[in-house]
Structure formats: structure tokens, C-alpha cells
Amino acid sequence: MTSAPSFDDIFGAMSAAALGDLTARVAVPDDPQLDDVPTRLALGVNVLLDDLSSRVNAADRMREGYRSMFESSPLPMYVLDLSTLRFVEANDAAVRHYGYTREEFLEMNAADLWPSEDAAKNLEVATHPLPLRGVLMRHRRKDGSLRWVDVHVNALTFDGRPCRIVLVNDVTQRVADEDARRAAESRFARLRDSGIIGIIVTNLAGPVVEVNDALVDLLGYAREELVSGRVRWSDLTPHEWRSTDQRAMEQLTSAGVASLREKEYVRHDGLRIPVLVGSAMLEGTGGDCISFVLDLRSSKEAAAAVEHLREALASEATFRGFVEAVPDAVIILNRDDRIVLVNSQTEKLFGYRRDELVGQSTEMIMPERFRKQYGSRFEDQLAGLRGVGPHSREGYGRRRDGTEFPFESTLGLLESAGETLLCSSVRDTTERKRAEGARARAKDAAEAASLELEAFSYSVAHDLRAPLRGMNGFAQVLLDTYRDKLDADGQEFLQEILLNTSKMADLIDGLLSLARVTRSDLQREHADLSEIVREVAAGLRAVEPHRKVEVTAPDSLAADVDPRLARALFENLLGNAWKFTRKQPAARIEFGATEGDGGLVFFVRDNGAGFDMAYANKLFAPFQRLHTDEAFAGAGIGLATAQRIVHRHGGRIWAEGMVGLGASFYFTIPARVMEATSSDGSA
């Protein structure tokens, strides 16, 4: 099916006709759209070319037909003398477009249309090998205005002289639209990367398309978990809030935009986060929706909300609606320390009606013993806020019934009609403080119990070694001394006893090693990790000299570590890689580091057996193994010990792998941290 003709097609046919090729035609659809300018022009050109081709010997008529096409073109066209760049002919559309009379235009040359800063580039275009199609340039009109144009140039012999025939299409509006689009994309990119507001693009069918760093940090998941679908976006909304999301979905489907809504998300650690969400459909994306998420928990977001309130004061209705939408109590004071505005959350929190609070001092909602300490003192608050900006403080409030409660408030300034107001958002922290107290008590109890358990485990493991050695020794003596008196079954039973006592000894040694990592004092110093890796690798080669394993490490990769624990860390990580590359003919183990968000991230990588990421959470648990003893022997303590060592240094450790393609173990060692005190090494 033939598509609608373009100006390039028409210009090509006209140029060919001007050069004497009267067989050229512009291809048009079988059912042409006559309201399309290029189509109408193409039909006219074809009619003229049909007429001219039937009179191939009538040179005068051909020139008349060519001039008719030239003059009837709705787009500006002109002819340049190649040697002087002077205009030797122009159509009416060109004269109108540039604002000159025909006489004025034909006294000019092409450079008269060029801005001085574009002259060199435009001259190169004018003398460039032909043909040229769609070159973007700027031309100046008689009134001084600059216009963006698409220029098409072809060769022409005119009155025996080499010339250029030029067709011009004004694209000023298109360029302006593209500039506006790029500016909008730049503003959106700055908002996306600012870290203030979480942004997510989802499809109404469910999948997450993109999510910015601010929302990733807010939710505690990795971006890949959200985008890949391993974590379903709908699962992050608690059940009681899903009806809110359903109403928003209906609004998006019907109107393309959903009103602001308050809801909660569940973080990776199980904590619920109150948020304010606004959503809108993205045009031309096949069902993609963009949502902006504001965290309502901390003082920074509350301060940002105050800034939004300041902007919203231009519209009283919008301002009051925003105040009502804030999930915290909002109290606005004037310079006389009098309340001028509160929201419904303030009524619920303090037990007073709105009309009872407006016009009163904040002393009525403050315990008497705190009035001197936390009284309004507007001028003092004003000076502080102008010095350091919005900030938070804690205090106690008093309800109508006389009960008191702890609160956290964020203070900020508002400017309204030349008046400075003080805005305070107040949040009841009773439950938070109760939960913090409970967590602290539980943490202390858990640490005490863990220390007792570690001491008990160390003692038990230590005390088991002597009887285990005796059992092993007597079994060996029995086998050596009475081997000829035992049948095959008896000898096999003794061998099984020796094998299992050896496994038990390995487990006890692992337990003791794990306990020593936690119990020993941390003595940090600047150590060369690369050198430790090379020493550990040399020890592994000495034990199995027949194996060919390539171990690489960069020069002088250092960190602040306890050298003794660092050696134990690499003995476990490199030993693990050494073991699981046993079946690899060209085994390779690499130690290195890469830049992470908080500094260097170290890694030990191998090309061995690998593992299924579905079981990654079991890797660092004591005695948890993903392979059988027959495939790869081991006690299941090494990676647990490595994790304890990294945690003792205040870092974190994780693993990535694929079955048959090897594994990578990543860990961080912060430069300065407080030494962990809990049993699992967490601070």
C-alpha cells in the first residue's frame, strides 16, 4: 500500500523535471486524502508532469510548466547562483515567508538570511555535495525574527549557470515543542534524582516499570527485586488499604488521574510507613501510571510539607484542603502566639473543638510545668527558624480531659499576605516510645541470653572434646588390635564410629571457632587484605599441590580490620571457593573490590558449583548446607563464621550465584564503627 507523499518526494520529482527527466512522478495512494497539503501538491505536480511529458519537444511549454510548479508551491522555494550565492529566482511563498518584496529579495544573497553566528556552518551546507535533505538551519526574516527551517537542496542549471534550487519548510514550532519537551524531561529528572519524593512507574496490569532511589531507600528492597517482580508491588500495601488503591485505580482508568490519598506501605523489615500518594496515567505508554510518594514519618518530610503549605497559601481552598489531608495534627500561630488554624487531627489529638482552639494560646494544650520551658515565645521561635530552618523538637501535650502524652513536633514558617505565621505539625509518640522501651528491654534480654548461650555452647563444645577423643582412640585400638577377630560387619561398624567421631570433632572445632570470633576483643589496624589473600591461597596450594587453581588479587587492597579475624575470614571464604571449584578443570578464584553507595564493597568470586538464589538465606546459618557430603564435604560452619567476622567489623555480607556458574560473596568493612556487642555481631 502506497503511503502519503512527503515534501522530499515532491521536491525530488520537481528537481528531476527541472533537470529534464519528465518520467519522474510522485507516488500517491489509490484513495488520496485531499485535505493533506503534500498530497494535493503531489497530484498537481503529477498532472503538470503528465502534460509536460506529452509535449517533450515543446521546450518552451516545459519551462512554463516548471515555472508553474515552482510558483504554485505552498512552501518557499528559491534558486541560488552557486558562485555568488545571489538569489536569481524565488516563488511567492518565499517572498511572503521572509517578508521582503520580490525586488528586494532578488537583490540579496543567501548570507543575508543567516544569523552571523551561523554563517560559517550555513556556508558549508550551501556548498556541500548534493543532494541535501532536511538540514536544520536558522534563517532571519526582514522583521529580524529568527525561524528554524528544514532545508532541501538540489543542483540546477539556470540560464546556463550552475545553481542550487532550495525548498524551505518552517519548523520553528516543532523545535520549540522539542525544547519544551527536553526541558520538562530535565525538570522531571531533577525531581526524580532529588531524593525528596519517591517516584514509581507501574503498569495497570501490575508490573513495576521503574522506581527511583528515594523510594527504593524508603521501602528497603533492592530495585531489581521490585522491577523483576520477585516482590509483588501489590503485596507492599496492607490489606486494609487495598480498597483505597482500588478507588485510585478506578479514577485512573476513567479520568487518567487519581486524587491524593493517604495509605501505608510495608517495608522489607516489616515496618509500616505512612505515605501520601498521587498518581496519573502516562500518555502513549499503553497503560503505564506514574505515582509520587511522600514519606510522612520524619521531620525532613514534614519540613517539606511546610514548604508545600507556603506555596499553597496562594489558594485558600487548596491550602485548607492540604492541611486537612496531613495525617498529623497541624497548628498555625500568628505573631501574638494565638492559634489561627488547626485541622481535624488536632481536634482528635487534644479533644477540643476547632472553635475552642482558634484564638487561644498554645498554653491551653500544654502541661503547666512545661509552659515556661516550651512556651511559644514567637519572636524566639522566629529567630531560630530563620537561622537554621525547619526543625523538630519533643515535648508533652495536655488533652481536654487532663491526660498528658509525649509528642514530636516540626516547626516551620509560613508567609501569608505579608504576615509571618508559625506552623507546627504534632505527632503523638506514646506508642512509639512504648515500643522503643519494649525493644530496648527485649534487646538487653536477648543480648544477655545470647551471651549465656554462647558461654554454655563454648563450655559444652570444649568439654565434649576429651570424651570424643577417647571414643575415637578406643575404636581405633579395637580396630587395629582385634581386626583379625572381627568379621567384615564388625570392622565396618568400627569404621563408621571413626568416621562419625571425626565429623563430630569437625563440628566441635567449628563451634569453638564461631564462639572465639564473637568472644575475642577486636584489635583493628590498617591491613593489606591482598597480601592476606595471597598467604591464605598459598596455604591451600600447599595442602593440595596437585590442583591447578588461578587465584588473583589486586595490589595493596587494604582496610581497617583485626588482622587475625581478617585471616579467618579469608580462610573461610577462599576455602569455600577452593572446595566448590574442585570439579572445575580451569578453576579460578578472584578477590577484588568495587565502589558501592557507602564505600568499597569487597568480593570473593569463583567459577565453581554455584548455588540456587532461592536458598541464599540459608548460606550463613550454622550447619545449613546446600550440598551433600558426598558432593562436597564440610561442617556448615565456615560461612557462619565469615558472617560473624564481618558483623564484628560493623559491615554486612551477602552472596550471589547461579547453579553451575559459580558464586560471588560480597562484604563491606566500614572505616569507623562502634564494636558490636550482641551475639550475632549487630550493633
TIKELUM-273002 format. One line per field, with one value per residue (C-alpha): residue number from 1; x, y, z. Coordinates in nm, 2 decimals, decimal comma, padded with zeros to 4 digits. Each point is the difference from the previous one (the first is absolute). Layout:
N
n c(NUM:...);
east c(X:...);
north c(Y:...);
up c(Z:...);
END
This chain:
683
n c(1:2:3:4:5:6:7:8:9:10:11:12:13:14:15:16:17:18:19:20:21:22:23:24:25:26:27:28:29:30:31:32:33:34:35:36:37:38:39:40:41:42:43:44:45:46:47:48:49:50:51:52:53:54:55:56:57:58:59:60:61:62:63:64:65:66:67:68:69:70:71:72:73:74:75:76:77:78:79:80:81:82:83:84:85:86:87:88:89:90:91:92:93:94:95:96:97:98:99:100:101:102:103:104:105:106:107:108:109:110:111:112:113:114:115:116:117:118:119:120:121:122:123:124:125:126:127:128:129:130:131:132:133:134:135:136:137:138:139:140:141:142:143:144:145:146:147:148:149:150:151:152:153:154:155:156:157:158:159:160:161:162:163:164:165:166:167:168:169:170:171:172:173:174:175:176:177:178:179:180:181:182:183:184:185:186:187:188:189:190:191:192:193:194:195:196:197:198:199:200:201:202:203:204:205:206:207:208:209:210:211:212:213:214:215:216:217:218:219:220:221:222:223:224:225:226:227:228:229:230:231:232:233:234:235:236:237:238:239:240:241:242:243:244:245:246:247:248:249:250:251:252:253:254:255:256:257:258:259:260:261:262:263:264:265:266:267:268:269:270:271:272:273:274:275:276:277:278:279:280:281:282:283:284:285:286:287:288:289:290:291:292:293:294:295:296:297:298:299:300:301:302:303:304:305:306:307:308:309:310:311:312:313:314:315:316:317:318:319:320:321:322:323:324:325:326:327:328:329:330:331:332:333:334:335:336:337:338:339:340:341:342:343:344:345:346:347:348:349:350:351:352:353:354:355:356:357:358:359:360:361:362:363:364:365:366:367:368:369:370:371:372:373:374:375:376:377:378:379:380:381:382:383:384:385:386:387:388:389:390:391:392:393:394:395:396:397:398:399:400:401:402:403:404:405:406:407:408:409:410:411:412:413:414:415:416:417:418:419:420:421:422:423:424:425:426:427:428:429:430:431:432:433:434:435:436:437:438:439:440:441:442:443:444:445:446:447:448:449:450:451:452:453:454:455:456:457:458:459:460:461:462:463:464:465:466:467:468:469:470:471:472:473:474:475:476:477:478:479:480:481:482:483:484:485:486:487:488:489:490:491:492:493:494:495:496:497:498:499:500:501:502:503:504:505:506:507:508:509:510:511:512:513:514:515:516:517:518:519:520:521:522:523:524:525:526:527:528:529:530:531:532:533:534:535:536:537:538:539:540:541:542:543:544:545:546:547:548:549:550:551:552:553:554:555:556:557:558:559:560:561:562:563:564:565:566:567:568:569:570:571:572:573:574:575:576:577:578:579:580:581:582:583:584:585:586:587:588:589:590:591:592:593:594:595:596:597:598:599:600:601:602:603:604:605:606:607:608:609:610:611:612:613:614:615:616:617:618:619:620:621:622:623:624:625:626:627:628:629:630:631:632:633:634:635:636:637:638:639:640:641:642:643:644:645:646:647:648:649:650:651:652:653:654:655:656:657:658:659:660:661:662:663:664:665:666:667:668:669:670:671:672:673:674:675:676:677:678:679:680:681:682:683);
east c(00,00:00,14:00,05:-00,08:00,27:00,25:00,15:00,33:-00,19:-00,15:00,32:00,18:-00,25:00,02:00,38:00,00:-00,24:00,21:00,30:-00,20:-00,13:-00,37:-00,06:00,02:-00,33:-00,09:-00,16:-00,34:-00,25:-00,29:-00,24:00,19:-00,10:-00,07:00,02:00,37:00,22:00,28:-00,25:-00,18:00,34:00,11:-00,32:00,06:00,36:-00,10:-00,26:00,26:00,26:-00,25:-00,08:00,37:00,10:-00,26:00,17:00,36:00,11:-00,16:00,28:-00,17:-00,31:00,22:00,15:-00,34:-00,12:00,31:-00,06:-00,36:00,11:00,26:-00,24:-00,29:00,20:-00,15:00,35:00,28:00,22:00,29:00,29:00,36:00,29:00,27:00,29:-00,15:-00,28:-00,22:-00,38:-00,08:-00,36:-00,25:-00,37:-00,27:00,01:00,36:-00,06:-00,29:00,19:00,30:-00,20:00,18:-00,14:00,11:00,23:00,17:00,04:00,16:00,26:00,11:00,22:-00,05:00,24:-00,25:-00,24:00,26:00,07:00,37:00,07:-00,13:00,17:00,29:-00,22:-00,26:00,26:00,13:-00,35:-00,06:00,31:-00,03:-00,01:-00,36:-00,27:-00,08:-00,32:-00,14:00,29:-00,10:00,10:-00,09:-00,12:-00,06:-00,31:-00,03:-00,15:00,31:-00,18:00,19:-00,18:00,12:-00,03:00,05:00,20:00,00:00,26:00,06:00,20:-00,15:00,13:-00,17:00,06:00,32:00,14:00,05:-00,25:-00,17:-00,38:-00,10:-00,33:-00,07:-00,23:-00,06:00,04:00,02:-00,29:00,13:00,34:-00,17:-00,22:00,31:00,19:-00,30:-00,01:00,37:-00,03:-00,30:00,20:00,30:-00,22:-00,16:00,35:00,11:-00,32:00,06:00,36:-00,05:-00,07:-00,29:-00,29:-00,03:-00,11:-00,12:-00,13:-00,22:-00,23:-00,37:00,04:00,24:00,37:00,24:00,17:00,23:00,06:00,24:00,26:-00,21:-00,28:00,25:00,15:-00,34:-00,12:00,33:-00,01:00,25:-00,11:00,04:-00,24:-00,27:00,05:00,05:-00,33:00,16:-00,16:-00,36:-00,08:-00,36:00,14:00,17:-00,35:-00,16:-00,34:-00,20:00,13:-00,07:-00,34:00,17:00,22:-00,30:-00,18:00,31:00,02:-00,36:00,08:00,31:-00,20:-00,29:00,18:00,37:00,08:-00,06:-00,05:00,26:-00,05:00,15:00,10:00,28:00,27:00,17:00,39:00,22:00,06:-00,37:-00,03:-00,31:00,06:-00,27:00,01:-00,18:-00,04:-00,11:-00,03:-00,07:00,00:00,29:-00,12:00,11:00,14:-00,27:-00,12:00,30:-00,07:00,24:-00,04:00,17:00,05:00,06:00,13:-00,20:00,21:00,30:00,07:00,16:-00,32:-00,20:00,22:-00,05:-00,38:00,04:00,17:-00,29:-00,25:00,18:-00,05:-00,36:-00,09:-00,07:-00,32:-00,19:-00,21:00,30:00,19:-00,27:-00,05:00,36:00,01:-00,30:00,18:00,30:-00,01:00,15:-00,15:00,07:00,00:00,07:00,07:00,03:00,25:-00,22:00,04:-00,36:-00,13:-00,14:-00,06:-00,01:-00,10:-00,23:00,29:00,07:-00,36:00,04:00,34:-00,08:-00,38:-00,10:-00,23:00,16:-00,19:00,12:00,37:00,00:00,09:00,15:00,37:00,17:00,03:-00,35:00,13:00,33:00,07:00,05:00,35:00,12:-00,15:00,31:00,23:-00,19:-00,23:-00,05:00,22:-00,07:00,29:00,25:-00,14:00,01:00,37:00,08:-00,18:00,15:00,34:-00,01:-00,33:-00,28:00,09:-00,15:-00,03:-00,16:-00,24:-00,32:-00,36:-00,31:-00,34:-00,33:-00,05:00,33:00,20:00,34:00,19:00,35:00,02:00,24:-00,06:00,15:00,01:00,02:-00,09:-00,28:-00,03:-00,37:-00,10:00,30:-00,05:00,24:-00,16:00,14:-00,11:00,04:-00,08:-00,05:00,01:-00,09:00,31:-00,16:-00,01:00,34:00,17:-00,17:00,12:00,35:00,01:-00,13:00,26:00,28:-00,10:-00,04:00,34:00,17:-00,17:00,10:00,36:00,02:-00,15:00,22:00,31:-00,10:-00,08:00,34:00,18:-00,20:00,07:00,37:00,01:-00,19:00,20:00,32:-00,10:-00,11:00,34:00,16:-00,26:-00,02:00,38:-00,03:-00,28:00,20:00,32:-00,16:-00,18:00,33:00,17:-00,28:00,03:00,38:00,02:-00,29:-00,04:00,06:-00,26:-00,27:-00,21:-00,06:-00,31:00,19:00,28:-00,25:-00,18:00,33:00,09:-00,34:00,07:00,34:-00,16:-00,28:00,24:00,21:-00,31:-00,09:00,35:-00,03:-00,34:00,14:00,30:-00,24:-00,21:00,31:00,13:-00,34:-00,01:00,36:-00,09:-00,28:00,18:00,34:00,09:00,01:00,35:-00,03:00,29:00,07:00,07:00,08:-00,29:00,16:00,31:-00,22:-00,19:00,33:00,13:-00,33:00,01:00,36:-00,11:-00,28:00,24:00,24:-00,28:-00,10:00,30:-00,15:-00,28:00,03:-00,19:00,05:-00,03:00,01:00,01:00,08:00,30:-00,03:-00,38:-00,02:-00,25:-00,02:-00,05:00,11:00,28:-00,07:-00,37:00,07:00,22:-00,28:-00,25:00,21:00,08:-00,37:-00,10:00,30:-00,03:-00,36:00,09:00,29:-00,23:-00,29:00,24:00,13:-00,19:00,10:00,29:00,10:-00,08:00,02:-00,04:00,01:00,03:-00,08:-00,21:-00,25:-00,15:-00,33:-00,23:00,18:00,36:00,19:-00,18:00,25:-00,08:00,13:-00,12:00,04:-00,11:-00,10:-00,32:-00,20:-00,34:-00,37:-00,08:-00,33:00,21:00,23:-00,15:00,13:00,36:00,11:-00,19:00,21:-00,02:-00,22:00,15:-00,13:00,21:00,04:00,32:00,05:00,00:00,20:00,11:-00,04:-00,14:-00,22:00,19:00,23:-00,24:-00,17:00,35:00,06:-00,33:00,09:00,34:-00,15:-00,27:00,26:00,16:-00,34:-00,04:-00,24:00,05:-00,22:00,04:-00,11:00,03:-00,14:00,00:00,30:00,13:00,17:-00,06:00,10:00,02:-00,02:00,08:00,07:00,24:-00,09:00,29:-00,13:-00,28:-00,09:00,09:-00,30:-00,10:-00,29:00,06:-00,06:00,23:-00,27:00,06);
north c(00,00:00,34:00,25:00,37:00,20:00,21:00,34:-00,19:-00,22:00,31:00,19:-00,30:-00,02:00,38:00,00:-00,29:00,18:00,31:-00,21:-00,13:-00,34:00,02:-00,36:00,08:-00,01:00,03:-00,32:00,06:-00,24:-00,14:00,19:00,32:00,23:00,33:00,20:-00,10:00,29:-00,23:-00,23:00,29:00,14:-00,35:-00,04:00,34:-00,08:-00,33:00,18:00,25:-00,27:-00,20:00,30:00,09:-00,36:00,00:00,30:-00,11:00,20:00,32:00,15:00,33:-00,18:-00,21:00,31:00,15:-00,32:00,00:00,37:-00,08:-00,28:00,23:00,29:-00,21:-00,17:00,09:-00,03:00,26:-00,08:00,20:-00,04:00,10:00,08:-00,25:00,24:00,31:-00,16:00,28:-00,07:-00,02:-00,12:-00,04:-00,11:00,20:-00,22:00,08:00,38:-00,02:-00,22:00,23:00,33:00,16:00,13:-00,21:00,29:00,01:-00,37:-00,03:00,26:-00,21:-00,31:-00,30:00,14:00,28:-00,26:-00,15:00,12:00,10:-00,28:-00,26:00,13:-00,24:-00,31:00,12:00,07:-00,35:-00,13:00,22:-00,13:-00,36:-00,29:-00,06:-00,08:00,11:-00,10:00,14:00,21:00,20:00,37:00,34:00,28:00,36:00,18:00,37:00,08:-00,14:-00,31:-00,33:-00,31:-00,36:-00,17:-00,34:00,07:-00,23:00,08:-00,14:00,09:00,21:00,16:00,34:00,22:-00,20:00,06:-00,27:00,08:-00,15:-00,05:00,02:-00,10:00,14:-00,14:00,21:-00,23:00,27:-00,13:-00,36:00,11:00,20:-00,30:-00,23:00,26:00,01:-00,38:-00,02:00,27:-00,19:-00,32:00,18:00,14:-00,35:-00,16:00,26:-00,08:-00,38:00,02:00,25:-00,26:00,20:-00,18:-00,37:-00,06:-00,32:-00,09:-00,30:-00,16:-00,03:-00,37:-00,03:00,01:00,26:00,19:00,23:00,12:00,28:-00,02:00,19:-00,26:-00,29:00,14:00,06:-00,36:-00,17:-00,23:-00,02:00,16:-00,33:-00,18:00,25:00,03:-00,37:-00,08:-00,22:00,23:00,08:00,36:-00,06:-00,21:00,31:00,15:-00,13:-00,16:00,27:00,26:-00,19:00,15:00,34:-00,13:-00,15:00,34:00,16:-00,26:00,08:00,37:-00,06:-00,21:00,24:00,34:-00,06:00,14:-00,11:00,24:00,02:-00,29:-00,09:-00,36:-00,22:-00,22:-00,29:00,02:-00,29:-00,02:-00,01:00,36:00,19:00,34:00,27:00,17:00,25:-00,13:00,18:-00,19:00,08:-00,19:00,05:00,07:-00,22:-00,28:-00,26:00,01:00,13:00,21:00,22:00,05:00,25:-00,13:00,24:-00,16:00,16:-00,14:00,22:00,36:00,05:-00,10:00,21:00,29:-00,06:00,00:00,34:00,12:-00,13:00,17:00,33:-00,03:-00,11:00,32:00,17:-00,20:-00,01:-00,30:-00,20:00,10:-00,11:-00,32:-00,08:00,07:-00,24:-00,27:00,00:-00,31:00,19:00,28:00,34:00,32:00,34:00,30:00,38:00,24:00,05:-00,37:-00,06:-00,31:00,11:-00,34:-00,37:-00,32:-00,28:-00,21:00,27:-00,03:-00,38:00,03:00,26:-00,06:00,37:00,12:00,22:00,31:-00,05:00,00:00,29:00,33:-00,17:-00,03:-00,34:00,00:-00,15:-00,32:-00,01:-00,14:00,28:-00,11:00,03:00,33:00,21:-00,25:-00,06:00,31:00,15:00,31:00,08:00,23:-00,25:-00,27:00,23:00,08:-00,37:-00,11:00,28:-00,11:-00,37:-00,06:-00,25:-00,23:-00,25:-00,02:-00,23:00,10:-00,08:00,10:00,02:-00,12:00,15:-00,28:00,09:-00,30:00,06:-00,16:00,03:00,15:00,09:00,33:00,15:00,38:00,21:00,35:00,11:00,33:00,10:00,34:00,17:-00,17:-00,26:-00,30:-00,29:-00,35:-00,30:-00,36:-00,21:-00,38:-00,21:-00,22:-00,20:-00,33:00,06:00,07:-00,30:-00,21:00,14:-00,09:-00,35:-00,04:00,12:-00,24:-00,28:00,08:00,00:-00,33:-00,15:00,11:-00,14:-00,33:-00,01:00,05:-00,27:-00,23:00,07:-00,07:-00,32:-00,11:00,07:-00,19:-00,30:-00,01:00,02:-00,27:-00,24:-00,01:-00,23:-00,28:00,02:-00,05:-00,29:-00,16:00,05:-00,14:-00,31:-00,07:00,03:-00,23:-00,25:00,00:-00,03:-00,26:-00,23:00,05:-00,37:-00,10:00,22:-00,09:00,24:00,15:00,06:00,18:00,21:00,10:00,12:00,19:00,17:00,09:00,15:00,20:00,14:00,10:00,18:00,19:00,08:00,13:00,23:00,13:00,06:00,18:00,21:00,09:00,10:00,21:00,17:00,07:00,14:00,25:00,15:-00,02:00,14:00,37:00,19:00,15:00,21:00,12:00,09:-00,33:-00,11:-00,23:-00,10:-00,13:-00,20:-00,15:-00,10:-00,16:-00,20:-00,11:-00,12:-00,21:-00,16:-00,09:-00,15:-00,24:-00,10:00,07:-00,22:00,25:00,28:00,29:00,36:00,24:00,38:00,30:00,37:00,16:00,16:-00,01:00,10:00,06:00,07:-00,35:-00,24:-00,18:-00,33:00,01:00,11:-00,30:-00,23:00,18:-00,08:-00,35:-00,07:00,19:-00,12:-00,34:-00,01:00,11:-00,25:-00,29:00,08:00,04:-00,35:-00,14:00,30:-00,09:00,37:00,12:00,37:00,21:00,38:00,25:00,36:00,31:00,23:00,33:-00,01:00,26:00,01:-00,07:-00,31:-00,33:-00,29:-00,34:-00,35:-00,15:-00,35:-00,21:-00,31:-00,18:00,31:-00,01:00,06:00,36:-00,13:-00,15:00,30:00,07:-00,33:00,05:00,18:-00,21:-00,24:-00,36:00,09:-00,16:00,01:-00,30:-00,36:-00,12:-00,24:00,30:00,25:-00,09:00,26:00,09:00,30:00,24:00,19:00,26:00,05:00,08:00,24:00,18:00,04:00,15:00,25:00,10:00,04:00,26:00,18:-00,12:-00,22:-00,31:-00,15:-00,24:-00,04:-00,31:-00,23:-00,37:-00,12:00,36:00,08:00,22:00,35:00,10:00,38:00,17:00,35:00,12:00,35:00,21:00,11:-00,17:-00,08:-00,36:-00,23:-00,15:-00,23:-00,37:00,03:00,29:00,26:00,34);
up c(00,00:-00,11:00,29:-00,02:-00,18:00,18:-00,09:-00,08:-00,26:-00,16:00,00:-00,15:-00,29:-00,06:00,00:-00,25:-00,22:00,02:-00,12:-00,29:00,13:-00,08:00,09:00,37:00,20:00,36:00,14:00,16:00,16:-00,20:00,23:00,06:00,30:-00,17:00,32:00,03:-00,15:-00,12:-00,17:-00,18:-00,11:-00,12:-00,21:-00,16:-00,07:-00,16:-00,22:-00,12:-00,06:-00,20:-00,21:-00,05:-00,09:-00,28:-00,14:00,03:-00,31:00,11:00,21:00,06:00,14:00,22:00,16:00,04:00,18:00,22:00,10:00,07:00,24:00,15:00,05:00,13:00,27:00,35:00,15:-00,06:-00,30:-00,15:-00,24:00,10:-00,23:00,13:-00,06:00,17:00,22:-00,14:-00,04:-00,37:00,04:00,28:00,02:00,17:00,31:00,06:-00,04:00,25:00,25:00,02:-00,01:-00,29:-00,33:-00,30:-00,12:00,34:00,02:-00,34:00,10:00,30:00,04:00,23:00,27:00,06:00,15:00,23:00,36:00,03:00,25:-00,24:-00,32:-00,01:00,06:-00,25:-00,27:00,03:-00,05:-00,30:-00,18:00,12:-00,25:-00,11:00,05:00,36:00,18:00,32:00,13:00,31:-00,02:00,13:-00,24:00,08:-00,14:-00,10:00,34:00,18:00,13:-00,02:-00,13:00,00:-00,34:-00,16:-00,33:-00,30:-00,27:-00,36:-00,30:-00,29:-00,32:-00,04:-00,30:-00,06:00,35:00,27:00,27:00,31:00,03:00,37:00,16:00,36:00,26:00,32:00,31:00,26:00,20:-00,02:00,14:00,28:00,09:00,01:00,22:00,24:00,01:00,08:00,27:00,15:00,00:00,16:00,28:00,05:00,02:00,27:00,20:-00,05:00,11:00,29:00,26:00,15:-00,16:-00,09:-00,37:-00,15:-00,35:-00,01:-00,25:00,09:-00,07:00,29:-00,10:00,13:-00,29:00,19:00,36:00,12:00,28:00,25:-00,01:00,00:00,32:00,15:-00,05:00,08:-00,31:-00,28:-00,33:-00,18:00,24:-00,08:-00,38:-00,05:00,18:00,26:00,25:-00,12:00,03:00,12:00,29:00,15:00,08:00,32:-00,06:00,17:-00,25:-00,32:-00,04:-00,02:-00,28:-00,18:00,01:-00,14:-00,28:-00,10:-00,01:-00,21:-00,24:-00,04:00,03:-00,04:00,34:00,36:00,29:00,29:00,24:00,33:00,05:00,14:-00,16:00,17:00,00:-00,06:00,38:00,07:00,12:-00,12:-00,16:-00,03:-00,34:-00,22:-00,36:-00,32:-00,34:-00,36:-00,33:-00,24:-00,36:-00,28:00,22:-00,03:00,36:00,20:00,31:00,20:00,37:00,24:00,36:00,29:00,33:00,29:00,28:00,05:00,06:-00,34:-00,18:00,25:-00,08:-00,37:00,07:00,17:-00,32:-00,20:00,23:-00,06:-00,37:00,04:00,20:-00,34:00,00:00,33:-00,10:-00,12:00,32:00,24:-00,20:00,03:00,37:00,05:-00,20:00,22:00,23:00,30:00,21:-00,16:00,21:-00,16:00,23:-00,07:00,14:00,31:00,09:-00,08:-00,19:-00,34:-00,16:00,09:-00,18:00,10:00,12:00,26:00,13:00,03:00,17:00,26:00,04:-00,06:-00,28:-00,26:00,11:00,36:-00,12:-00,25:00,17:00,30:00,12:-00,03:00,38:00,02:-00,17:00,20:00,35:00,24:00,11:-00,36:-00,09:00,09:-00,17:-00,32:-00,02:-00,34:00,03:-00,37:-00,05:00,15:-00,23:-00,30:00,06:00,04:-00,32:-00,21:00,13:-00,05:-00,19:00,09:00,29:00,23:00,38:00,26:00,28:00,18:-00,08:00,22:-00,12:00,09:00,26:00,17:-00,12:-00,13:-00,29:-00,16:-00,34:-00,28:-00,18:-00,31:-00,02:-00,32:-00,12:-00,24:-00,17:-00,07:-00,14:00,16:00,34:00,14:00,16:00,20:-00,11:00,22:-00,09:00,32:00,02:00,30:00,08:00,29:-00,19:-00,15:00,33:00,15:-00,29:00,03:00,37:-00,07:-00,27:00,22:00,28:-00,25:-00,15:00,34:00,10:-00,34:00,03:00,36:-00,11:-00,31:00,21:00,24:-00,29:-00,16:00,33:00,04:-00,36:00,04:00,32:-00,14:-00,32:00,20:00,25:-00,28:-00,16:00,27:00,00:-00,38:-00,03:00,24:-00,21:-00,32:00,16:00,14:-00,33:-00,18:00,25:-00,03:-00,37:-00,01:00,27:-00,07:-00,37:-00,06:00,26:-00,15:-00,30:-00,29:00,17:00,32:-00,18:-00,20:00,33:00,15:-00,32:00,02:00,37:-00,10:-00,29:00,21:00,29:-00,26:-00,12:00,36:00,06:-00,30:00,12:00,35:-00,15:-00,21:00,31:00,19:-00,29:-00,03:00,37:00,00:-00,28:00,22:00,34:-00,10:00,02:-00,33:-00,07:-00,32:-00,21:-00,36:-00,17:-00,36:-00,09:-00,33:00,18:00,24:-00,30:-00,16:00,32:00,05:-00,36:00,04:00,30:-00,20:-00,28:00,25:00,12:-00,36:-00,22:-00,28:-00,06:-00,26:00,13:-00,12:00,29:-00,08:00,23:-00,08:00,16:00,35:00,05:00,37:00,27:00,38:00,14:00,27:-00,19:00,19:-00,08:-00,36:-00,05:00,14:-00,23:-00,32:00,12:00,00:-00,32:-00,21:00,16:-00,11:-00,35:-00,01:00,10:-00,25:-00,30:00,06:-00,30:-00,23:-00,24:-00,03:00,35:00,07:00,32:00,00:00,28:-00,07:00,09:-00,17:00,10:00,19:00,14:00,33:-00,11:-00,12:-00,04:00,02:-00,18:-00,03:-00,33:-00,14:-00,31:00,20:00,08:00,08:00,18:-00,05:00,11:00,14:00,29:00,05:00,34:00,13:-00,10:00,32:00,26:00,20:-00,11:-00,31:-00,31:-00,36:-00,11:00,13:00,16:-00,30:-00,24:00,22:00,36:00,27:00,34:-00,09:00,23:-00,23:-00,15:00,34:00,14:-00,29:00,07:00,37:-00,09:-00,25:00,26:00,27:-00,23:-00,05:-00,36:-00,19:-00,22:-00,27:-00,29:-00,36:-00,22:-00,26:-00,01:-00,21:-00,06:00,33:00,30:00,12:00,37:00,06:00,33:00,14:00,27:00,11:00,11:00,34:00,18:00,36:00,09:00,00:00,34:-00,09:-00,07:-00,37:-00,04:-00,07:00,15);
END
